[in-house]
Amino acid sequence: MPPIRIGVLGAARIAPAALIRPARHVAGAEVVAVAARDRDRATAFATKHGVARVLGSYEELVLDPDVDAVYNPLPNGLHGRWTMAALAAGKHVLCEKPFTANAAEARSVSAAIPAGLVVMEAFHYRYHPVFMRARQLLDEGVVGAVQRIETWLCFPLPMFKDIRYRLDLAGGAAMDAGCYAIHMARHLAGSEPEVVSARAALKSPGVDRAMQADLAFDGGATGRITCSMWSRRLLHVGFRVTGDAGELRVFNPVGPNIYNRLSVRGPGGRRVEHLSKRPTYEFQLEAFCAAVNGGVPPITDVADAIANMEVIDAVYRHAGLEPRSPTP
C-alpha cells in the first residue's frame, strides 16, 4: 500500500516533532508539501526539513491532487475553518489540539465530514504505552474504586507575543496546556465530567495565563485540572488517580521519550515502571495511518474532540470568561 501523502498547513514550530520526524520512522506516511502565508518562510521550512514541495497558499495545498491528508497545526482560531476546507476538498485531517475554538465549531466540523474521511485530533500522548498502561491498570482495578483524579500541565512561556496569548487567535492556558489536562482527566475517568468551579489568572483581558477547575464525575469521583503557561516550575506535567485501595501516579505522559515514570501503590505494595521512550508522535502517526488505510477508528475522534471542547467551554464560563471564538 502506498504511503499517505501529507501536506502541512503552515510552517509551525510543532510540525517537525509532531509530523516530519515521525514520518521518517512510519512507513505508511510521507510529508510531501507545505504551505504558509509567507512563501519565503515556507521555502526555508521545506529546505530545512526536507519537504519536497512548497505551495503558494493554504487553499492550494488543500486542493492539491497529490495530497491525500492534511496536517493542521495552525493557530487555534483557524483550526475549524481549514479542517472543513480540507474535508470539502476530500482530504483526511490530523488536526492539532485544541480541535476548534469552541464546542459549537467542533460540532460544525463533525457535520461537515464526508463518508470515508478520517478526522483525528492530535492528542499524541493518548496513543503512547505510558497512558495505555495507566488505563490498563485502572481497568484492572489496581487502585480500587476511583475517588479522585488530578491532572496538571504547567510550564513557563514568558514570550508574551506568542500566539498562545492572543485572544483573537483563540489563545489562553485552558486552550493550550488545559486541553491536555482536561483530556487526561476525561480519559482516566472514562466518563464526562461536570465542571463545578474554575479560577483563572489573566495575562490580559480575556486571556488566561493559568487555570484551575474542579470536576465531578459519575459515581461520585471528584477531580481537579491545573494548567499554566506562566509557571514558576520548569515543567509540572502528569496525573494522580486515587482510589479506595491505592494510588496511581504518572510523571510526564506528554513527553515520555525524554523521561517517564509510572508508580502504583496498593495492597500489594508499591512498584514503579518506566515504559517506552519512543516518541508519542510516532504512535500517533501510526494510529492516523491505521485509521486512513485500515479503517481502525482513532481514539481521539471527532466525538471525543467535541466532548473535550464542551468541557473547555464550561471551564471558561465558570471562570467568568467567554469561550473562545473562531478567528475571522
C-alpha positions in Angstrom: 0.0 0.0 0.0 1.5 3.4 -0.9 2.2 5.9 1.9 -0.3 8.5 2.8 0.9 11.8 1.2 0.5 14.5 3.9 0.6 18.3 3.3 1.3 20.7 6.2 -0.7 23.9 6.7 1.7 26.5 7.9 5.4 26.4 8.9 4.5 25.7 12.5 7.2 25.1 15.2 5.4 21.9 16.3 5.4 20.3 12.8 8.9 18.8 12.8 8.4 17.0 16.1 4.8 16.2 15.6 4.9 15.0 12.0 8.0 15.4 9.9 10.5 13.4 12.0 7.9 10.7 12.9 7.1 10.3 9.2 10.7 9.1 8.7 10.0 6.2 11.0 6.5 5.4 10.0 6.4 3.6 6.7 2.7 4.5 6.0 3.2 8.2 5.9 5.1 10.7 3.7 5.2 14.5 4.1 5.1 15.8 0.6 4.2 19.6 0.8 4.0 22.6 2.9 2.2 26.0 2.5 2.4 29.1 4.6 1.1 32.7 4.3 4.7 33.8 3.7 6.1 31.7 0.9 9.7 32.5 1.8 9.1 31.2 5.3 7.6 28.0 3.8 10.5 27.6 1.4 13.0 27.9 4.3 11.0 25.4 6.3 10.8 23.0 3.4 14.6 23.3 2.8 15.5 22.7 6.4 13.2 19.7 6.9 13.4 18.1 3.5 9.9 18.7 2.3 9.8 18.3 -1.5 7.2 20.9 -2.5 6.2 24.4 -1.4 2.7 25.6 -2.3 1.6 29.2 -2.5 -1.3 29.2 -0.1 -3.4 27.1 2.2 -6.1 26.9 -0.5 -3.6 25.5 -3.0 -2.4 22.8 -0.5 -5.9 21.6 0.4 -6.9 21.4 -3.2 -3.7 19.7 -4.4 -4.5 16.3 -6.0 -1.2 14.9 -4.9 -2.0 15.4 -1.2 -4.1 12.7 0.5 -4.2 14.2 4.0 -3.7 17.5 5.7 -1.9 18.2 9.0 -3.4 21.3 10.6 -1.2 23.0 13.2 -2.5 26.5 12.6 -3.4 28.8 15.4 -6.5 27.6 17.4 -8.9 30.1 15.9 -8.1 28.8 12.4 -8.4 25.0 13.1 -12.1 24.7 12.3 -12.0 26.7 9.1 -9.1 24.9 7.5 -10.2 21.5 8.7 -13.5 22.0 7.0 -11.8 23.3 3.8 -9.6 20.2 3.7 -12.6 18.0 4.2 -14.5 19.8 1.4 -11.5 19.0 -0.8 -11.7 15.3 0.0 -8.7 15.2 2.4 -8.2 13.3 5.6 -7.2 15.6 8.5 -4.9 15.3 11.5 -5.7 18.5 13.5 -3.7 19.8 16.4 -5.3 20.3 19.7 -7.5 22.0 20.7 -9.7 20.8 17.9 -11.5 24.1 17.3 -12.2 27.4 19.0 -15.2 26.1 20.9 -17.7 23.2 21.0 -20.2 24.7 18.6 -17.5 25.0 16.0 -16.4 21.4 16.7 -20.0 20.2 16.1 -19.9 22.1 12.8 -16.8 20.3 11.7 -18.4 17.0 12.6 -21.4 17.7 10.5 -19.1 18.5 7.5 -17.2 15.2 7.4 -18.0 13.2 4.2 -18.2 9.5 4.4 -14.9 7.7 4.2 -12.7 10.6 5.5 -10.8 10.4 8.8 -10.6 13.4 11.2 -8.4 12.9 14.2 -7.4 15.3 17.0 -3.7 15.2 17.7 -3.6 14.2 21.4 -0.4 12.2 20.8 0.1 11.2 24.5 -3.1 9.1 24.3 -1.5 6.6 21.9 1.7 6.0 23.9 2.3 2.9 26.1 2.6 5.1 29.2 -1.0 6.2 29.1 -2.2 2.9 27.7 -0.6 1.1 30.7 -2.2 3.6 33.2 -5.6 2.9 31.6 -5.0 -0.8 31.7 -4.1 -0.7 35.4 -7.2 1.3 36.2 -9.4 -1.1 34.2 -7.8 -4.0 36.3 -8.9 -2.2 39.5 -5.4 -1.6 40.8 -6.5 1.4 42.9 -10.0 0.1 43.6 -12.9 2.4 43.2 -11.7 5.7 41.8 -12.3 8.6 44.2 -10.1 11.4 42.9 -8.4 12.4 39.6 -5.9 15.2 39.5 -4.1 16.3 36.3 -1.7 19.1 35.7 0.3 20.6 32.9 2.3 23.7 33.7 5.3 25.3 32.1 6.8 28.8 31.8 6.2 30.7 28.5 7.4 34.2 29.0 7.2 35.1 25.3 4.0 37.2 25.7 3.8 37.9 22.0 3.3 34.1 21.4 0.1 33.3 19.6 -1.0 31.3 22.6 -1.6 34.5 24.5 -3.7 36.1 21.7 -7.4 36.2 22.2 -8.1 36.9 18.5 -6.4 33.5 17.8 -8.4 31.7 20.5 -5.5 31.5 22.9 -5.3 31.0 26.6 -3.9 28.5 29.1 -7.1 26.4 29.2 -6.9 26.1 25.4 -3.3 25.1 25.4 -2.0 23.3 28.5 -5.5 22.9 29.8 -6.9 21.0 26.9 -4.3 18.3 27.8 -5.2 18.3 31.5 -8.9 18.1 30.7 -8.4 15.4 28.1 -6.3 13.3 30.5 -8.9 13.6 33.3 -11.8 12.5 30.9 -9.8 9.5 29.7 -8.7 8.5 33.1 -12.3 8.6 34.4 -13.8 7.0 31.3 -16.8 9.4 31.6 -17.6 13.1 31.0 -17.2 15.5 34.0 -19.4 18.3 35.2 -17.4 21.4 35.8 -18.1 22.5 39.4 -15.9 25.7 39.6 -13.0 27.3 37.9 -10.5 30.1 38.6 -8.4 31.9 36.1 -5.2 34.1 36.4 -5.2 36.5 33.5 -2.3 37.8 31.4 -4.5 40.3 29.6 -8.3 40.9 29.4 -10.0 37.7 28.5 -6.7 35.7 28.2 -5.9 33.2 30.9 -2.2 32.5 31.7 -3.3 29.9 34.2 -6.5 28.0 35.1 -7.7 25.6 37.7 -11.0 23.8 37.7 -12.8 21.4 39.9 -14.8 18.5 38.3 -17.3 15.9 39.3 -17.6 12.5 37.6 -20.3 9.8 37.5 -20.1 7.6 40.6 -19.1 10.3 43.0 -15.4 10.7 42.0 -14.0 14.3 42.0 -11.3 15.9 40.0 -9.1 18.9 39.5 -7.2 20.1 36.5 -4.4 22.6 36.8 -2.7 24.3 33.9 -0.4 27.3 33.4 1.7 28.9 30.7 3.4 31.1 33.3 4.5 28.6 35.8 7.2 29.0 38.4 8.2 25.4 37.8 10.1 24.5 34.7 7.8 21.5 34.0 5.0 20.1 36.0 3.1 17.6 33.9 1.3 14.4 35.0 -1.6 12.9 36.8 -2.6 11.1 40.0 -5.6 8.8 40.4 -6.6 7.9 44.0 -8.9 5.1 44.8 -10.2 3.3 47.9 -7.4 0.7 47.5 -4.4 2.7 46.3 -3.0 5.3 44.1 -1.6 5.5 40.5 0.7 8.4 39.5 2.4 9.2 36.2 5.0 11.8 35.5 5.4 13.2 32.0 2.8 11.3 29.9 3.1 14.1 27.3 6.9 13.8 26.7 7.7 10.3 27.8 10.5 10.0 25.3 12.5 12.3 27.5 11.7 10.6 30.8 8.6 8.9 32.2 7.6 7.2 35.5 4.5 5.3 36.4 4.1 4.4 40.1 1.4 2.3 41.7 0.7 2.0 45.4 -1.8 -0.6 46.6 -2.5 -3.6 48.8 0.5 -5.4 47.2 2.9 -2.6 48.0 4.5 -0.1 45.7 6.1 -0.5 42.3 7.5 1.8 39.7 7.5 1.3 35.9 9.4 3.1 33.1 7.8 2.5 29.7 8.8 3.0 26.1 10.9 6.1 25.3 9.8 6.0 21.7 8.2 9.4 20.8 4.5 9.8 21.3 4.1 11.3 17.9 5.2 8.1 16.1 2.5 6.2 17.9 0.0 8.9 16.9 1.0 8.9 13.2 0.7 5.1 13.1 -2.8 5.4 14.5 -3.7 8.0 11.9 -2.4 5.8 9.1 -4.3 2.8 10.5 -7.5 4.9 10.5 -7.0 6.1 6.9 -5.7 2.8 5.4 -7.3 0.2 7.7 -10.4 1.7 9.0 -9.3 1.4 12.6 -11.2 4.2 14.4 -8.9 6.6 16.2 -9.3 7.0 20.0 -9.2 10.8 19.6 -12.0 11.0 17.0 -14.4 13.9 16.4 -16.9 12.8 19.1 -14.1 12.9 21.6 -13.0 16.3 20.3 -16.5 17.7 20.8 -16.7 16.4 24.3 -13.3 17.9 25.2 -14.3 21.3 23.8 -17.5 21.2 25.8 -15.5 20.9 29.0 -13.1 23.7 27.9 -16.1 26.0 27.2 -17.6 25.2 30.6 -14.3 25.9 32.4 -14.2 29.3 30.8 -17.8 30.1 31.7 -17.2 29.0 35.4 -14.1 31.2 35.5 -16.2 34.2 34.4 -14.7 34.3 30.8 -16.2 33.7 27.4 -15.4 30.6 25.4 -13.0 31.4 22.5 -14.3 32.5 19.1 -13.0 31.4 15.7 -10.6 33.8 14.0 -12.4 35.9 11.4 
